[in-house]
Each structure stands twice: as C-alpha cells, then as structure tokens.
Amino acid sequence: MGLSPAEFDQLLIELEPLWERSHHRSLSRAGRVRRIGAGNTFKLDLSQRLLVTLLYLRQSFTMHVLGILFDLDAANICRSILALLPVLEQALPAPLRPRTLQAEPDNAPGGASR
C-alpha cells in the first residue's frame, strides 16, 4: 500500500488523537438522540480501518473485495472508509482528493476568453 510497517505505525500514532476528537465531536453533536456509547460500533479497530482505507485508496480494491478480505459486508467497509477519510486527510502530508483549480476566463490557454 506504499508504506513500510514503521510508516504505517507512525501514521496510526498521528491519526489516533485526530480520530478520537472527530469521533467524540460526532457523538456529542446537537440533536443526537442516543447517549455517547449507545448505537453501533465499528467492527474493525482503528488500525484495521486505516489499513482498509489505505488499500482502498492505493490499490483501488472494491468495497466488496475489501469486505471479503476483512470478513465484513461492503456497507460496513464503506462506512469505515467514509468515516476515516476526513480525519486521514488531516494526518497525511498531501491532500487525498484532487483539488480543481478554476482559471479566470482572461487566463484561459491561448488568451481566449469565454
């Protein structure tokens, strides 16, 4: 997946406090019906969810294939990945999702404007 075991462990160490803050903020949001601690929990621990997410991003495995590898259904894999992606974006040195730059009409290639 592009990381050595030591790099994976370092990323996990950096990710843990970010995840805890994000998860606690999610659980204590206004309008939440259940108390903290109630409701569904993740089937995989944080290191496994990080591994699933990195495999998804790096190897482009489908959620179905990841579900087979981790003995979960695709919906659980999807939930794990979607919950971790915003936090992972904070911990990684580069953005995960490509950012699109919109040129000004005057700066369009060839000097033509629309």
Beta strands, then each sheet from edge to edge (+ up, - down):
end
